[in-house]
Amino acid sequence: MTLFESGEFKSHSGKTLPFKIDCDYLNNDDIDCIAKYIASKCTFGMVIGIPSGGDRLADALEQHVKTDAPFNVLIVDDVLTTGASMEYEKASMLGHVHKDDIIGWVIFARAEPAQWINYMFKTSEDRF
């Protein structure tokens, strides 16, 4: 099991990818470190993980929820490929939360994310 696996893979969105990023390889200490970093960059009153890759990160971020920031919603995922899952989750929140109160974070961005989505690491498909 490795974080990066060479080969041809299909993404959740059906896109063919030249390599896989498998964040299941990251241990709990890795995820906790990433959660602490994200929490140092934003304040949020609720965290939502994109299933299933974002669930571990969302769980680690729960301890950083601020009850005095109830309108800031943090949406997280492990790997962003097209951004469709993040956009879908954001759209589902818009009836309840103002769009400016939704913050996105991913561990890896395989493409340029929307402006509201932050990332720890960004890859470029043409580099591999």
C-alpha positions as CSV (number, residue, x, y, z in Angstrom):
1,M,0.0,0.0,0.0
2,T,1.5,3.3,-1.1
3,L,0.3,6.9,-1.2
4,F,1.0,7.2,-4.9
5,E,0.3,4.2,-7.2
6,S,1.3,4.3,-10.9
7,G,-1.1,3.0,-13.5
8,E,-4.4,3.9,-15.1
9,F,-7.3,4.5,-12.7
10,K,-10.8,5.8,-12.9
11,S,-11.7,8.6,-10.6
12,H,-15.0,8.9,-8.7
13,S,-16.2,11.2,-11.5
14,G,-15.2,8.7,-14.2
15,K,-12.1,10.5,-15.3
16,T,-9.1,8.4,-16.4
17,L,-6.1,9.2,-14.2
18,P,-2.4,8.2,-14.8
19,F,-1.8,7.5,-11.1
20,K,-3.8,7.1,-7.9
21,I,-3.5,9.1,-4.7
22,D,-4.6,6.8,-1.9
23,C,-4.9,8.7,1.3
24,D,-5.8,5.5,3.2
25,Y,-2.0,5.2,3.3
26,L,-1.8,8.3,5.6
27,N,-1.9,7.2,9.3
28,N,-3.9,8.9,12.0
29,D,-0.9,11.1,13.1
30,D,-0.7,12.3,9.5
31,I,-4.4,13.1,9.4
32,D,-4.2,14.8,12.8
33,C,-1.3,17.0,11.6
34,I,-3.2,18.0,8.5
35,A,-6.3,18.7,10.6
36,K,-4.3,21.0,12.9
37,Y,-2.9,22.9,10.0
38,I,-6.3,23.4,8.4
39,A,-7.7,24.5,11.8
40,S,-4.9,27.1,12.1
41,K,-6.0,28.6,8.8
42,C,-9.8,29.0,9.3
43,T,-12.5,29.1,12.0
44,F,-15.6,26.9,11.6
45,G,-18.6,25.8,13.5
46,M,-19.3,22.6,11.5
47,V,-17.3,20.2,9.5
48,I,-18.6,18.0,6.7
49,G,-16.5,15.2,5.0
50,I,-17.1,14.2,1.4
51,P,-17.7,10.4,1.6
52,S,-15.7,8.4,1.9
53,G,-12.3,10.1,1.5
54,G,-13.0,13.1,3.5
55,D,-14.5,11.3,6.5
56,R,-11.3,10.6,8.4
57,L,-10.2,14.2,7.9
58,A,-13.6,15.5,9.1
59,D,-13.5,13.3,12.1
60,A,-10.0,14.7,13.0
61,L,-11.3,18.3,12.5
62,E,-14.2,17.8,14.9
63,Q,-12.1,18.7,17.9
64,H,-11.3,22.1,16.3
65,V,-15.0,23.1,15.8
66,K,-15.6,26.6,17.4
67,T,-19.1,26.9,18.9
68,D,-18.8,30.7,18.5
69,A,-18.5,30.3,14.7
70,P,-21.8,28.5,13.9
71,F,-22.2,29.9,10.4
72,N,-18.9,28.9,9.1
73,V,-19.1,25.4,7.5
74,L,-16.0,23.5,6.5
75,I,-16.3,21.0,3.7
76,V,-13.3,18.6,3.4
77,D,-12.1,15.8,1.1
78,D,-8.9,13.9,0.7
79,V,-8.4,14.3,-3.1
80,L,-10.0,16.8,-5.4
81,T,-10.0,15.7,-9.1
82,T,-12.8,17.7,-10.7
83,G,-14.2,19.4,-7.7
84,A,-17.7,18.2,-8.5
85,S,-18.3,16.5,-5.1
86,M,-17.2,19.7,-3.3
87,E,-19.4,21.8,-5.4
88,Y,-22.4,19.5,-4.9
89,E,-22.0,19.6,-1.1
90,K,-21.7,23.4,-1.2
91,A,-24.8,23.7,-3.3
92,S,-26.7,21.5,-0.8
93,M,-25.8,23.9,2.0
94,L,-26.9,27.1,0.2
95,G,-30.5,27.0,1.4
96,H,-29.2,27.1,5.0
97,V,-25.8,28.8,4.9
98,H,-24.6,31.9,3.0
99,K,-22.1,31.0,0.3
100,D,-19.4,33.2,1.8
101,D,-19.7,31.1,5.0
102,I,-18.7,27.9,3.3
103,I,-15.0,27.0,3.4
104,G,-13.4,24.1,1.4
105,W,-10.2,22.2,2.1
106,V,-8.6,19.2,0.5
107,I,-5.4,17.4,1.1
108,F,-4.5,17.0,-2.6
109,A,-5.8,19.0,-5.5
110,R,-5.3,17.2,-8.8
111,A,-6.6,20.2,-10.7
112,E,-7.0,23.9,-10.0
113,P,-9.9,24.1,-7.5
114,A,-12.6,26.7,-7.3
115,Q,-11.6,29.8,-5.4
116,W,-13.4,28.8,-2.2
117,I,-11.4,25.5,-1.9
118,N,-8.0,25.5,-0.3
119,Y,-5.5,22.7,-0.6
120,M,-2.4,21.4,1.2
121,F,-0.7,20.0,-2.0
122,K,-1.4,20.5,-5.7
123,T,-0.4,18.1,-8.4
124,S,-0.1,18.7,-12.1
125,E,-1.2,15.8,-14.3
126,D,1.2,16.8,-17.0
127,R,4.1,16.3,-14.6
128,F,3.6,12.6,-14.3
